[in-house]
Every structure is written in C-alpha cells, then in structure tokens.
Amino acid sequence: MLQLYKILTAVLACTGCMGLVISGEINLLMSVTGAALIPGYYRFLTGRPPAPKWVIGGCSVLTLLLFFFDSLFISSDYFIAVGHLSITFQAIKSFDLKEPWDHLQVYFMALLQLIIASEIIYSITFGILFIIFLVVFVTAIIFSHFVKEDAIAGINIKKPLLYISLLTLIITVVFFISIPRVSQGIWSRGHKTGIKSIGFSEKMNLGTFGEFKLDQTVIMRAELEPMIPGPYYWRGMTMDEFDGTSWRNTLMRTRRTLRKKGREFFVEPYSKSEVVQKIMLEPIDTQVIFGLERIISVTGDFYRLEQDPSSALYIRRRGSKRIQYVVKSNSDIFTDSSSAGEKTRYLGMPVFLKDRIKQLTDKILQAEATGELPDLQKAKTIEGYLKKNYSYSLIVNPPRDNTSPILYFLFQSRTGFCEHYATAMALMLRSAGIPARIVTGFAGGELNTYGGYLIVRQSNAHAWTEAFIDGSWERFDPTPPVVITQPPSTFALYMDMLKLIWDRYVIAFSLSDQKEIVKGVSMPFMKPLTTDVRHCLPAEIFIVILPIAAILTSVFLMKHIRFKRYGFVTAHYVKLRKILKRRGITIKHSSTPSEIRKETAPLGMNQSILKALNLYEEYRFGGREAGSKERAVYKRLVREIKRKLR
C-alpha cells in the first residue's frame, strides 16, 4: 500500500505538468527540466535516498533567478513564467521527498498547474485530465491521512475513495454552476494566441486567401433555427477602396455604438422572417463578429457592440477568448441608411485601371444586348461571364513585371481565387456606374448531423461582391463553385459534437446560463408570498443557496458516514480512549497505552482496562491476527468498561 501511495504522488506530479504542456502555450525549452521527473521518481520508487540538501537548495535558488529572467525577457509574461517555474519545482521536489508533508507540496503544486492550464487550454482533453486528477488527488489525500496516522497497513480504501470522490465531484459541479461569472479570466487577460485570420483587418492584399483555403482549423460552429437550406454567407467586413494591389476598409474608423436592451443589441428593424443563429466563435485575431447576411440583432455578453456604415459589426475583445452569441437575421431587402452622396465612394478606382476595365465591361454587356440593360441584368451578366470564362486555382503565380494583379488576372492568367473574382466584378460594376464593394467572411459550412449544427472552417474563408441596385445592396458571387477537401468522417463529426458540448456548457458557461439554470430550479418557489405582495422570491438567491446547501450536505455526510479507517482492534482502542476521556481522564493525542494505564489506576477497575490495553498492543504491534474469539473478548472488555464508568 505504501508503494501505491508513492506511485500516486508521481502520477499527480506528471498530471500537473502534462496539463501545462498540452496547452501548447508553454515554452518547451523553458520546461525541459520536467524531464528530470523520470529519474527523480525512479529513485523515489526504488527506495533510494533523497538528493543532498545543498543540491536541492542550489537548484531552487537558480530556478528563482531563472523565473525572474523568464518573466522579464523570455516569456515576457509572469503567468506563463509561473507555469515554467512550477514544472521545474516539481522536478526538484521529485529528488527531495522524505516526509508526508513533502507529498502534500507535490499535490498542491499539481493543483496550481491545473489552475494555470485552465486559463490557457480549451480542449476537452483538459476535462479528461481534470477527472483523472480529481480521482487520483482524492485517493492520494486519503492515503496521506493514513500514512500520517501510521495506519496504512490493512486499510479498506474502496469505500472512502468512492464516497469522497463522488462528494468532491458534486461540490465541484455545484460551485462551478453557482460562483459569479466574470467576462475575463482570473488573471484578467487571455494567454492563448488567437487564430490567424485574413481579410478582417483594415487592409487586404490580393492573393492572401490561397494559403488558408486548405486550412481545416475550425473558426466557428453555428446552430440555425430554423435550419434553412444554403448557401450560407457569414458576413464579416466590407472593403471599399482599391489601390490596384490591395483593398482598404475606410469605414471602420467611423463606427457607432449600437443601442442595447438587456443583452440584445439592435442593428436593423425586426422582420417576420427571422433566422436565429447560435454561434460559438473560436479565438480569432479580429474584432469582427459574423452572422448570416442582413443581421437585425445580436445578443451576447458584450459590453459594447459597434457598427460601421457598411453594417460590419465589431466587439472590443482579445483574440484569446472563445465567445458565444446569438444573431437574428432576416431575408428581407438589405437596405442601406447612407445617403446617395456617400455612394460615390463605391464608384472610385485607380486611374490606370479605368480604361482597360471599362473596355472589357462594355464589350461583355454589349454582347448580351444591343440596348441599355437594367443594373440588375448588368450585374448578373458580369457575374456569369467571370464564372464561365475564368478558372479557379489556389496556385496563382504573381505577375513578372509591375502589372497590377487584377489586370494580370483579367487579361493574362485568367486564373485566381475568390478575392480575384470579387475584385474583378466590383471594379467592372463601378466602371458601369453601379456602386460596388467586396465583402470578406465565410461561405458554406459542414452540417454535423449528430449535433444539428454547421461547422465553419478556415477553408471556408471567402470574398464576394455587393452591388447597390434599386435602393438596396445585393450579393453576387462570381467565384466558380469548387470542392477542395473531402468531407469529414463519421468519427470526426461525433468528436466535434462532443467538443461543442464541452465548449458550450463548460468553457463558455456564462452568467446567462446561470440564470437559466436558477430559473428552472426556482420555478416551484416563484409564487407570491402573500395575496397582497406581487413580488416573487428572486431567482438569483439560489446562487447563494446552492453552495451553502452543498457545504451542509457534505458536512452531514462526513459526520454520519463512517469510513473504515482503522482495523477492528485499533477502532475499539480509539473508542476506549474516548470513553476514558469523557470520564475525566487526561488523555492527550500523544498518550501511549502505558500512560493511559497510569492515569486510570485511581478508577479501581485497572484490571479490565489493563487487559484491553494489553490485547491492543498484542494484536496491533505483535504481528498477530485477532480471530473471532479474540475479537469477542476485546469487544466485551470495552463494553464492560463503558458500562461501569457511567
């Protein structure tokens, strides 16, 4: 049993270090000291002596000096530096385990490591690791108690382990649900790097989408109510100014704060044909949030939501935090509140592009009809021409000379990807006198039939064109349809569904979720206190009641559930000590059987007590096993002493 206790200590130390390593945020060079856990615990488990004190002390001082250097220059982040420090200290401690207290230091260092890891890792792997840690931690704490009491031999660990583990898990869940929620992490900042994105900053160069089209990184997951058929266009940012090689968003500088009621921000007037999207957005290095086109409102735990004149939406957040929000969109006409004068910004283009693009546009439109076409027909003609006469490819060679990328696409290579097509159409529309702009976002998404939601990946990044026709902005997508990747396997979809559940109900568990749970639990109590009083018992009071109830329940169970912490002889010896202590005999925690004999001599019944104490010493320390007959004698003596001392 003692060897098992040592193994538990080693497992906890490795679990804590592993939690930090799998986060991906720890510098492997700074945490290479963790490899010393292997020889350290090998020495410990094989019974070799601890390392000399001067070695442990010297390594500890060097570790502290390295910590300050790490936090100031290497990691430049005290939080990550503490993670490196804890790994090194765990390695040092593996060479310095002597007393039971040393084991407790390992346990709580591992607990600190998991707390740090919880701030920088969102994977469901952490949940599995936490459950393993919880069971091993409880087991090790129970063992440490028995080691301290010198009662490690012959104990029955199954019952205490089962009850305490379940109780710990219940209390953990209750406190997780009931503790107050904050918008930031416990250290007030995120430490996970946001996913690198494209097309959602103030500037976008042509040719940047290609490198991301094969990236299968998940950007967001969205549940639709109702589940409408595609195509799905997740609108992000609008680009309005083109200089020949890149697009700029000049509109984001004139953002306005949206009106808010409760947690809901209002973008456009309501419509009867609403599509609700529950979106879980991964950490991404942009302030833009996404939703299906024609957003009318956004609900989320945001302090502020801003909108630019092109209807792009921004929140002030760091790219290290996953967020969830609800979008309502409609299928009505996409109106634009800006004046007609402001549309001129969507007609400009570089002078050196005007003539060649206008000639091509006029040629295309004249081939369609001899007379003047309506604007809508012009846009559809240009869209169809690009789809039919140009090829889609992720490998696009740049122009060899100083030719503009868009002229090279239109007149030489005739090959490109989405931003080439969207740019070409926007410029051709402008040359025909139709205000146009390009929009960056995501198109499509894989339907996960297990969870009934859409998975949107980095490979779904897309650019398309919007044209102002007959008083509203209309979407056009001149990019030819193309299938780049194979659909995911059934197993991959099932695992993604589990990940969404973990992200939704654990990582992103919020104040609004608390209120929903409390509302459901408190519903039976939501009744008027009197016929004259209309106010009901506030649901939020249960946030306080739940943890208090959990504490009281745990105290009750610990008091009334008797764990088999001692063998038969020791248990009755403890009982005898309590009987004598209640009679007024001075018995300290350190009192030995010999000292108890001296203290009980004045009672006049020393023979019975003497026999009971002799039996305890004989079977506790004499190496003999008490049979049923001996147990009956021992039990009778204790019962007799109790009766005579009443």
Order of alpha helices (4+ residues) and beta strands (2+ residues): alpha-alpha-alpha-alpha-alpha-alpha-alpha-beta-beta-beta-beta-beta-beta-beta-beta-beta-beta-beta-beta-beta-beta-beta-alpha-alpha-beta-alpha-beta-alpha-beta-beta-beta-beta-beta-alpha-alpha-alpha-alpha-alpha-alpha-alpha
